[in-house]
Amino acid sequence: MVNIEAYHQLKAAISTQNVHLVAVSKFKTVNDIQLLYNEGQRDFGENYVQELVEKQALLPNDIRWHFIGHLQSNKVKYIAPFIYLIQGVDSLKLLKEIQKQAVKNNRTIQVLLQVHIAMEETKFGLNEEELHECFNWLASTPDLHIKVVGLMGMASFSEDQNQVANEMKHLRVLYDNHYAKFEKLDGTATPVLSMGMSGDYPLAMEQGSNMIRVGSLLFGAR
Ligand SMILES: *Cc1c(COP(=O)(O)O)cnc(C)c1O
């Protein structure tokens, strides 16, 4: 069930801090998304290509769709025509495919590079060497149809707040170090540092996040 009250509380809490809210709607119905849309929300995040494509066709055109999951290169073509921001670019191979599909669709696609910051092996993301490979490729590719507008990361699911804060700090340092390489996200004044979910967004904002991806707090448990 959509928690409209939690939505407005969260909006109020972030309104003074220049933080963008992406409402994560994976596994939630078109109806639920529409309810939040009616309250003014325009940025929604999805993790699965087929689910996203089906929902996108049924919902208003002015929704800004964020792809926040692990994206397989062979599926980029399905979202390339409309995606607003691909968060979580976690390989050079994927970056190259996004470039190819962006050219085909005659548009520029905005992306975040996802950095692996958690202890867990299972979370996707670039290590620092791969991050540099991506920057090198971007700098040497002509006719680029990709706009790198910042970084994204997921901290460990851990009770240890120090651990989580340190992982977030690490991402913040990388963001600061590479700041000059980022372009601005359409309609905003600064590049994006996307970190923080339902369980850790206050901590993420303390560590400098300017985009939080919140699901269960708004839509209920999945
Ligand atoms: C599911 C998901 C979220 C939202 O998680 P909640 O804990 O429900 O807020 C945020 N980011 C990513 C990458 C996700 O996959």
The ligand as a MOL file (V3000), in Angstrom:
LIG
                    3D

  0  0  0     0  0            999 V3000
M  V30 BEGIN CTAB
M  V30 COUNTS 15 15 0 0 0
M  V30 BEGIN ATOM
M  V30 1 C 15.2670 -1.8620 -4.3710 0
M  V30 2 C 16.3150 -0.8190 -4.4510 0
M  V30 3 C 16.2170 0.3860 -3.7200 0
M  V30 4 C 15.0860 0.6810 -2.7450 0
M  V30 5 O 15.1920 -0.1000 -1.6160 0
M  V30 6 P 14.2460 0.1530 -0.3310 0
M  V30 7 O 15.0050 -0.4770 0.7660 0
M  V30 8 O 12.9500 -0.5130 -0.6240 0
M  V30 9 O 14.1060 1.6140 -0.1710 0
M  V30 10 C 17.2130 1.3350 -3.8910 0
M  V30 11 N 18.2540 1.1420 -4.7090 0
M  V30 12 C 18.3840 0.0050 -5.4260 0
M  V30 13 C 19.5640 -0.1490 -6.3210 0
M  V30 14 C 17.4360 -1.0110 -5.2990 0
M  V30 15 O 17.6010 -2.1450 -5.9990 0
M  V30 END ATOM
M  V30 BEGIN BOND
M  V30 1 1 1 2
M  V30 2 1 2 3
M  V30 3 2 2 14
M  V30 4 1 3 4
M  V30 5 2 3 10
M  V30 6 1 4 5
M  V30 7 1 5 6
M  V30 8 2 6 7
M  V30 9 1 6 8
M  V30 10 1 6 9
M  V30 11 1 10 11
M  V30 12 2 11 12
M  V30 13 1 12 13
M  V30 14 1 12 14
M  V30 15 1 14 15
M  V30 END BOND
M  V30 END CTAB
M  END
